[in-house]
Each structure stands twice: as structure tokens, then as C-alpha cells.
Amino acid sequence: MSDSARPPSFENTFARDLPDMFEPWSAVVVERPTVLVVNDSVARELGFDPSWLRGDEGARFLVGNLELPGMHTVAQGYAGHQFGGFSPRLGDGRALLLGEVIDTNGVRRDVHLKGSGRTRYSRGGDGKAAVGPMLREYVIGEAMNALGIPTTRALGVVATNELIPRDEMLPGAVLCRVALSHLRVGSFQYAATMSNDHVRRLADHAIARHDPELIDSDDRYLAFFHRVMNRQASLIANWMSVGFIHGVMNTDNMTISGETIDYGPCAFMDTYSPTTVFSSIDHQGRYAYGNQPHIAQWNLARLAETLLPLIHDDKDESIRIATEAINGFPALFEREWERRMRAKLGLTEQSPVEANLFHSLLTLFESHRIDHTNGMRALSDVVRGRRERMHALFDMPLAFDTWARPWLDALNLDPRDSNDIADAMDAVNPAYVPRNHIVETALAAASAGDLAPLGSLMEVLLHPFHERAGLEDYARPMPSDWEGYQTFCGT
């Protein structure tokens, strides 16, 4: 094998540092793996030759059946609050951490399987996954990355050429995904069920990995918590700015790295409404679009609880410090969200407008049932002096014109050319997001063996801010015959 085709070597700091946080495990043997997609950009970042990944050895590696130098395959343990109820032992029930690779930028990244078979954490599940949900992780992860939102990303998806039982028999698949780490709030909850020393060792490992400049700080655990809060405030603000709904914000689905993880019952909102829910299992709307900042704060409070013994020796003082930190999250999130809204409306940090302008725009969208993505994208046309596209979205265009007066007054004070302002808006207001009906149609075709619609969809989603003629169907909201659409965990 030439050096250029030789796959990278693996390291295992998680397994080395945290021996009580995993179970050594091996992937189930897949007799006839068939590569469905390889993510060339991720492959090259990690030092893989994409053509090798598409070959027989690569397919075996992507399902965990070929051990590369340094690999030490483990199922990670973690706990979690799922829809508010605590489960002390969850863990990788159908997933495995293959190890860590130092990428071409010098960044340590996890390489992880999903759908690789039962583990000791499976809790009665079969440990398998279907083609549709695994390709969904690839599609949404790449779309989020193209939108500039921190996310796990797929390295590849491989068909197992077996049928797995769900509501019906579905073709099976394994996802190989990459993340800065798979440490979660639930990881800290799991460590806390064992001892304060386990929490300390996990926190030291997380700090070394994600915030190494804090290692020698006297208050490193509190500073670490603030870093996690900042990352989550930024992440949720990013989600909200593009109408993304995660769908299952359990504490085991909130990463320490600030990356979006686990694209199960997620979706992008069409008609704007803060109460929008897509998940088939979220009967109370706990994880509705508008609740996401509140749930993030609730989850972070659970992380703070595990860190209390490390923040201060006096319990009451530790609680006071942690409570003060947690209570600062809403303002932290609001600043992040407002900064993104200013950019989406072409406003600078100095533009003389109040945050109420942004809230009133969304209230307007809600009351007139405006598509979130198309409404935001049409704003730049207004700045260019063309209101036709925006007016076409409204039954009563005067409602928009009334709202727009103070916004345009603020823009008129900006010394930039209006076309430059509009171009800057187009760089943050996507023309294309993964529309639910289009994604599901492409996944259904892929599950039946036709990958062409998926390829066409990805060509659009990888350039979400570049509006192109002939792609109008990708910007149309969900048709009326899809009303009541729901997403599922895919387990």
C-alpha cells in the first residue's frame, strides 16, 4: 500500500484516561458490506484516501470489521434525562467508538460507529440501524456544516445487505461518524453515579481535550462549565436562526464540544411557529422549536449538579456559584441570538434598533404563516428595492411594510451600499435547507436502491446560500398533502 493510500493511525485517550466509562466491545460481522456514500471532504481531513474507503478494505473498516493500527473499540457509557426522566445507565446500545484520529489540521477527532450491533448497553434493542436514518445523519450533518453550524459529520454509510425488523422490514446500514468528541452531559451524569473522583477524572479529560488552556487554572472546573455554556448558547442560537428543531434534546444528546449530535427526530421548520414539534414521541412539546433555549439551560443545570463537588469545597457556596452561572444563560443565549438576527437583517452591532424588532418580525411571520427560510431570504430583495418576493408571501403585504419602516430607517443610516448589505444578508440567510418532504423522498429512494435523488439533494445543500435557477422545487415549503408530517428516532 502506498503512503498516500495508507489509513491514519488511531489513538485512544478516552479509553486510556477513563477505564470505568466504557465496555470493550467489537462490531457485529457484516458478511457483504456495500458502501453507499463516502464523505470525501471528511475523509481527506482525517487522512483517509476516499478511494480506499470505497474499496473492500474500506467497507470492512466502516462497519468495524477491519482493525487499523491503534484502534481499541469500546462502547461508551453514559446516563441521561430522557424527556425529563433520569436513566442512570444508557450508553452506546448500538454504537462503538473506534478511537481517535489527529486530523490534517492537528485536531483530535473521534471516529464512531452507529448500527454496529448489540452491546452491554443495548437494553433489549438489536443494535442495528436502517439505511434511511443513517443516510439522514449524513444529509443533515452535511447540511448543518454547510450552514456553518457545529455538528458531527458522517465519514461514510455502508449497507449491511440484511433486513432489520422495525414497523416493517428495512434494509440495514452502519454509519461511521466523526466528532470533536462524544462526551455528553450524560457522560458526567454517568460518572456522578460512581463517585466524585470519576467526575473529576472525566472533567480533567474533557478540559485537556476541549479547553487545554484551562488545565492550570485554579477555578478550571467552573471555567470549563462556562465554556460549555458558551458553546451551547452559540449552538442553540445557530439552530434557531435557521429554523432547526433537534427533536430530542435529552441530556445524553447534549455534547460538551458544542456540536449537534444524533439526527433522529429532527427537522427544519417550514411555516414559522415557536410551538412546532416534529418528533413522534414528543407528545407534550417539551422539545418544540421555541423551547430549545429553555431545555438547553435545564440540561446545563444537570451538568452543573455533577460538577458541584469540584467547584467549591463548601456545598452551599458551590450551589450559589453554580446557580449564578446557570441564571446567566438566558442573557447569554439572547446575545448570541440577537447577534445572528442583526446579521440576518443586515444590521451592524451599532445599528439603532431594539431586540423587539427581531421578535416582532417573528411574531409577524407566525401570525401570517410565513415560511421561515423563504421569509428571511426575501429580506435582501427588500433592501435591493424589490418587494415582490416578500409581498407574495403575505395575504396582507401592508403588515410587512408597516413592520419594515423602522428596520429600513436603521439601514438608511448605514454607510454601506445597499447591494453590499443585501449580499451580506444572503451570506447568512440560506436559500436552501433540508426540506422535510424532499429529504424523506430522497431517503425512500435510497432505501430502495436509487441514490440519484440523494446525490441531487446534496449538491443543493452543500451550497445553501447560493441561489440558483432551476432549483425552485428545493425552496418550496412542504406540500399540503404532507400535513401532519412527523419524524422518528429510527431505532
Residue pairs with C-beta under 8 A, 6 or more apart in sequence:
4 49
5 49
5 51
5 52
7 47
7 48
7 49
7 52
7 61
7 68
8 46
8 47
8 48
8 68
8 101
8 102
9 68
9 69
9 70
9 101
10 68
10 69
10 70
10 71
10 72
10 98
10 99
10 100
10 101
10 111
11 70
11 99
11 100
11 101
11 102
11 108
12 70
12 71
12 72
12 99
12 100
13 100
13 108
13 205
13 208
13 209
14 21
14 22
14 74
14 76
14 97
14 100
14 110
14 181
14 205
15 22
15 72
15 74
15 97
15 99
17 201
17 204
17 205
18 201
18 202
18 205
20 77
20 194
20 198
21 76
21 77
21 187
21 190
21 191
21 198
21 202
22 74
22 75
22 76
22 77
22 97
23 74
23 75
23 77
23 91
23 119
23 120
23 121
24 72
24 73
24 74
25 73
25 74
25 75
25 96
25 119
25 120
26 64
26 73
26 96
27 63
27 64
27 65
27 73
27 96
27 113
27 116
27 117
27 174
28 116
28 117
28 118
28 127
29 65
30 60
30 63
30 65
30 158
30 160
30 161
30 174
31 161
32 160
32 161
33 59
33 60
33 62
33 63
33 65
33 158
33 159
33 160
33 161
33 174
34 59
34 158
34 159
34 161
35 53
35 54
35 58
35 59
35 62
35 156
35 157
35 158
35 159
36 131
36 135
36 156
36 157
36 158
36 159
36 173
36 446
36 451
37 135
37 138
37 154
37 156
37 157
37 451
37 454
38 50
38 53
38 54
38 58
38 155
38 156
39 138
39 142
39 153
39 154
39 155
39 156
40 50
42 153
42 154
42 155
42 178
43 49
43 50
43 53
43 155
43 156
44 50
44 104
45 103
45 104
45 105
46 101
46 103
46 104
46 109
46 111
46 155
46 178
47 101
47 103
47 104
48 58
48 155
52 58
53 59
53 61
53 62
53 155
53 156
57 66
58 156
59 158
60 66
61 68
62 155
62 156
62 158
62 174
62 176
63 113
63 116
63 158
63 160
63 174
63 176
64 73
64 96
64 98
64 113
64 116
64 174
67 73
70 99
71 98
71 99
72 99
73 96
73 97
73 98
73 99
74 96
74 97
75 91
75 92
75 93
75 95
75 96
75 97
75 119
75 120
75 121
76 91
76 92
76 95
76 97
76 182
76 187
77 89
77 90
77 91
77 92
77 121
77 187
77 190
78 90
78 91
78 184
78 186
78 187
78 189
78 190
78 252
79 86
79 87
79 88
79 89
79 90
79 186
79 189
79 190
79 192
79 193
79 251
79 252
80 86
80 87
80 90
80 184
80 185
80 186
80 189
80 250
80 251
80 252
80 253
81 87
81 186
81 189
81 250
81 251
81 252
81 299
81 302
82 90
82 250
82 252
83 250
83 281
83 282
83 284
83 286
84 286
86 189
88 189
88 190
88 193
89 121
89 190
89 193
90 121
90 123
90 186
90 190
90 252
91 119
91 120
91 121
91 190
92 119
92 121
93 118
93 119
93 121
93 122
93 123
93 125
93 127
94 114
94 115
94 116
94 117
94 118
94 119
94 122
94 125
94 126
94 127
94 128
94 129
94 491
95 112
95 113
95 114
95 115
95 116
95 119
96 112
96 113
96 116
96 119
97 110
97 111
97 112
97 182
98 111
98 112
98 113
98 176
99 110
99 111
100 108
100 109
100 110
100 111
101 108
101 109
101 111
102 108
102 109
103 109
107 180
108 180
108 181
108 209
109 178
109 179
109 180
110 178
110 179
110 180
110 181
110 182
111 155
111 176
111 177
111 178
112 176
112 177
112 178
112 179
112 182
113 174
113 175
113 176
113 177
114 129
114 134
114 137
114 174
114 175
114 176
114 177
115 127
115 128
115 129
115 130
115 134
115 160
115 172
115 173
115 174
115 175
116 127
116 174
117 127
117 128
118 125
118 126
118 127
119 127
125 491
126 164
126 165
128 160
128 164
128 172
129 164
129 172
129 173
129 174
129 175
129 490
129 491
130 164
130 166
130 170
130 171
130 172
130 173
130 447
130 490
131 157
131 159
131 170
131 171
131 172
131 173
131 443
131 446
131 447
132 170
132 443
132 444
132 446
132 447
132 490
133 264
133 488
133 489
133 490
134 157
134 173
134 174
134 175
134 490
135 157
135 173
135 443
135 446
135 447
135 454
136 263
136 439
136 443
136 490
137 152
137 154
137 157
137 175
137 177
137 263
138 154
138 157
138 175
139 434
139 439
139 442
139 443
139 454
139 457
139 458
139 461
140 263
140 266
140 434
140 439
141 151
141 152
141 153
141 154
141 177
141 260
141 263
142 153
142 154
142 458
142 461
142 462
143 433
143 434
143 461
143 462
143 464
144 150
144 151
144 244
144 260
145 151
145 153
146 461
146 462
146 463
146 464
147 238
147 242
147 430
147 433
147 464
148 238
149 235
149 238
149 239
149 242
149 244
149 260
150 231
150 234
150 235
150 238
150 257
150 258
150 259
150 260
151 259
151 260
151 261
152 177
152 178
152 179
152 259
152 260
152 261
153 177
153 178
153 179
154 175
154 176
154 177
154 178
155 176
155 177
155 178
156 175
156 176
157 173
157 174
157 175
157 176
158 173
158 174
158 176
159 171
159 172
159 173
160 171
160 172
160 173
160 174
161 171
161 172
162 171
162 172
163 169
163 170
163 171
163 172
164 170
164 171
164 172
170 447
171 447
179 255
179 257
179 259
179 261
180 209
180 210
180 255
180 257
180 259
181 206
181 209
181 210
181 255
181 256
181 257
182 255
182 261
183 202
183 205
183 206
183 209
183 210
183 255
183 256
183 257
184 251
184 252
184 253
184 254
184 255
184 256
184 261
185 251
185 252
185 254
185 256
185 299
185 300
185 302
185 303
186 250
186 251
186 252
186 253
186 254
187 202
187 256
188 199
188 202
188 203
188 303
188 306
188 307
189 251
189 302
189 303
189 306
191 198
191 199
191 201
191 202
191 306
192 198
192 199
192 305
192 306
196 309
196 310
199 306
199 307
199 309
199 310
200 310
203 221
203 224
203 307
203 310
204 215
206 224
206 256
207 214
207 215
207 220
207 224
208 215
210 227
210 256
210 257
211 223
211 224
211 227
214 220
214 223
214 224
214 227
217 223
219 311
221 307
221 310
221 311
222 307
222 311
222 321
222 322
222 325
224 307
225 300
225 303
225 304
225 307
225 311
225 322
225 325
226 325
228 256
228 258
228 300
228 303
229 300
229 325
229 326
229 328
229 329
229 332
230 332
231 256
231 257
231 258
232 254
232 258
232 296
232 299
232 300
233 296
233 329
233 332
233 333
233 335
233 336
234 258
234 336
235 258
235 259
235 260
236 292
236 293
236 296
236 333
236 336
237 333
237 336
237 337
237 339
237 340
238 244
238 340
239 245
239 246
239 260
239 292
240 289
240 292
240 293
240 337
240 340
241 337
241 340
241 341
241 344
241 428
242 268
242 373
242 430
242 433
243 268
243 269
243 272
243 289
243 372
243 373
243 433
244 266
244 267
244 268
244 269
244 433
245 266
245 267
245 268
245 269
245 276
245 277
245 278
245 287
245 288
245 289
245 292
246 253
246 260
246 266
246 287
246 292
247 264
247 265
247 266
247 267
247 277
247 278
247 279
247 282
247 287
247 487
248 262
248 264
248 265
248 266
248 279
248 281
248 282
248 287
248 489
249 287
249 292
249 295
249 296
249 299
251 299
251 302
251 303
253 261
253 262
254 296
254 299
254 300
254 303
255 261
264 279
264 487
264 488
264 489
264 490
264 491
265 278
265 279
265 280
265 281
265 282
265 486
265 487
265 488
265 489
266 278
266 487
267 278
267 436
267 485
267 487
268 373
268 433
268 434
268 435
268 436
269 276
269 289
269 372
270 371
270 372
270 373
270 435
270 436
270 477
270 478
271 369
271 370
271 371
271 372
271 477
272 362
272 365
272 366
272 369
272 370
272 371
272 372
272 375
273 289
273 366
274 288
274 289
274 290
274 362
274 366
275 285
275 288
275 289
275 290
276 288
276 289
276 290
277 285
277 287
277 288
277 289
278 436
278 485
278 486
278 487
279 287
279 486
279 487
279 488
279 489
280 486
280 487
280 488
281 488
281 489
282 288
285 291
286 295
287 295
293 329
293 330
293 333
293 337
296 329
296 333
297 326
297 329
297 330
297 333
300 326
300 329
301 326
304 322
304 325
304 326
305 322
307 322
308 315
308 318
308 319
308 322
309 315
309 318
311 318
311 321
311 322
312 318
312 321
334 355
337 358
338 355
338 358
339 349
340 428
341 355
341 358
342 348
342 349
342 351
342 353
342 358
343 424
343 425
343 428
344 376
344 379
344 425
344 428
344 429
345 357
345 358
345 361
345 379
345 407
345 425
346 379
346 380
346 383
346 411
346 414
346 421
346 422
346 424
346 425
347 353
347 407
347 410
347 411
347 414
348 414
351 410
351 411
351 413
351 414
352 410
352 413
353 406
353 407
353 410
357 406
357 407
360 403
361 403
361 407
364 370
364 399
364 400
364 403
365 372
365 375
367 399
368 393
368 394
368 395
368 396
368 399
370 393
370 394
371 393
371 477
373 429
373 430
373 431
373 432
373 433
373 475
374 393
374 475
374 477
375 390
375 393
376 429
377 426
377 429
377 430
377 431
377 467
377 475
378 389
378 390
378 393
379 390
379 425
379 429
380 422
380 423
380 425
380 426
380 429
381 387
381 388
381 389
381 390
381 422
382 390
382 404
382 408
383 408
383 411
383 418
383 421
383 422
383 425
384 418
384 419
384 422
385 418
387 397
387 401
390 397
390 400
391 397
391 400
394 400
411 418
411 421
414 421
426 465
426 467
427 465
428 465
429 465
430 464
430 465
431 464
431 465
431 466
431 467
431 475
432 460
432 461
432 463
432 464
432 467
432 471
432 474
432 475
433 461
433 464
434 457
434 461
435 474
435 475
435 476
435 477
435 478
436 478
436 482
436 485
436 487
437 478
437 479
437 482
437 485
438 457
438 473
438 474
439 457
440 485
441 453
442 453
442 454
442 456
442 457
443 454
445 451
445 452
445 453
445 454
446 453
446 454
457 474
460 471
460 474
478 485
